[in-house]
Amino acid sequence: MNTSSSPTTTAITPTPATNPAIATAVVMLSSLSPVLPPVPPAAPSPDPEADKWVKLINNSVRKGVVSFINAGIYLNNAKTTLGHDRWLRMFDSLQIAISERTAQMLMRIASHQALANANHVSELPPTLTALYALSGASEEAVTGGIKSGDINPEMTASQAKAFVKAQNPSPAPEKPATSFDADARRTRIQQVVQREASKWPDDARTQLADLLEQMAKDIRASVNPTQQP
């Protein structure tokens, strides 16, 4: 009777790497782990309250009338809540995505009742420069311009400036005050009277003299009203 033997299996016991280079690398990496410094946690913000406003403002600064107005409202509220010094530090630390000058423009737009009116949004130009120019006009002027169509979404910054200038014409400059020169004035009056007298015929010059005398009395009376003629 033939007996067949079953194949025998030999268990493979894992052995450490026999490659000297690999073994050396493993040892080096293992020795580094306790030496490397731990990653420090993120430093806490020195002003968490200001950070909240920065996030709101940065998220709201986009193109469009509504975005500009919302950003201006947030900026105004942040300044009221934080105070001027803390508000300025938002720009000094470069946390905020806009300059202080742009912030002032947005705040002025948001503070203008006609520009911030939700019913007017679709009728306003969508650029920051045009809206800022219109903020120089009164609420009544802007509302009237929207009704007339002078203010519209196609309005440019130059047109907005011209609109505001037309609503607020510059007053005529006052002439600088000059000192009174009595001698020069007297000489001028004499020249005028002499030139006029030369046009009168001889037989009528007595009437001119009477007229001048009466004028002189009137002038004296105006200086001293109690003086009797």
Buried (B, 14 or more C-beta within 10 A) or exposed (E): EEEEEEEEEEEEEEEEEEEEEEEEEEEEEEEEEEEEEEEEEEEEEEBEEBBEBBEBBBEBBEEEBBBBBBBBBBBBBBBEEBEEEBBBBBBEBEBBEBEBEBBEBBBBBBBBEBBBBEEBBEBBBBBBBBBBBBBBBBEEBBBBBBEEEBBBEEBEBEBBBBBBEEBEEEEEEEEEEEEEEEEEEEEEEEEEEEEEEEEEEEEEEEEBEEEEEEEEEEEEEEEEEEEEE
